[in-house]
Amino acid sequence: MNIIQKVNANILEPLIQLLFAFGIAYFLYGVMKFILNQDNETAQEEGKKHMLWGIIGIAIMASAWGILHFVDSAVSGLY
């Protein structure tokens, strides 16, 4: 196992998983805010924004995970 694989396995993977979990939590917070505030239109709009940014965060983390694995497989082929 080379240094890139060690950094990937011990630092980057757990960091991406943590940020992915934060994105999901932020999205679910937005859903909860949207559902619980059916009578308040301003709070519903805030909930929608939280859901949107949660989805964007999830997409970014999924992309980072894919890029990380692509680079890891490309580097692994060299050694």
N, C-alpha and C positions, 0 to 999 in steps of 0.2 A: 504494500500500500504506500503510495507516494504522498508527498506533503499536501497536494491539492485534494486528494481523496480524504485525507485526515481532517483538513480544514472543513471540507464539505460535510463530512459525517458528524463532526463534533461541534461545529460552530454554526454553519450556515443552515443546515437542515433544521435544527431546533429553533433557530431564529425565525425562519420562514414559517414553521408550524405555529409558533407563538403569534406572529403577526396575522396569520391566517385565522387563528382562533379569535383574535381581537376584531378582525373584520366581520366574522360571523356574529360575534357578540354585539357589535355596533349595529349590524343589520337587524338583529332580533330586538334590540332596544328600540329601533325605529318602528318596527312592527308593533311592539307593545305600546309605544307612545301613540301610534296611529289608531290602534283599536280602542284603547282606553279613553281617548279624547274625541269620541264621536260628535260631541256637542260643540267642541271648540275648533273652529276652522284653522286658526293660527297654529295650534298645537299639532293638528293633522298635517299641515304643510311642513312643520319641523320634522315630524315623523317620516314624511316622504323623503325629505332631504337626508335624514340619517340612513334610510334604507338605500337610497341612491349611492351615497358615499361608502356604505358597507359593501355593496355590490362592486363598486369600483376597486375598493381595497382587496376584496376577494379575487377579482380578476387580475390585479397587479401581482398578488402573491402566487397565483396559479401560473402566471407568465414567468415570474422569477424562478419558480420551482422547475418549470420546463426548460428554461435557459440554463439553469444550473446543471440539470441532468444532461442536457445536450453537450455542454462544455466538459463535464466529467467523462462522458462516453468518448468524446473526441480526444481528450488528453489520455484516457486509459488505453486507447488504441495506439498511442505513440510509444508507450512503454511496455 
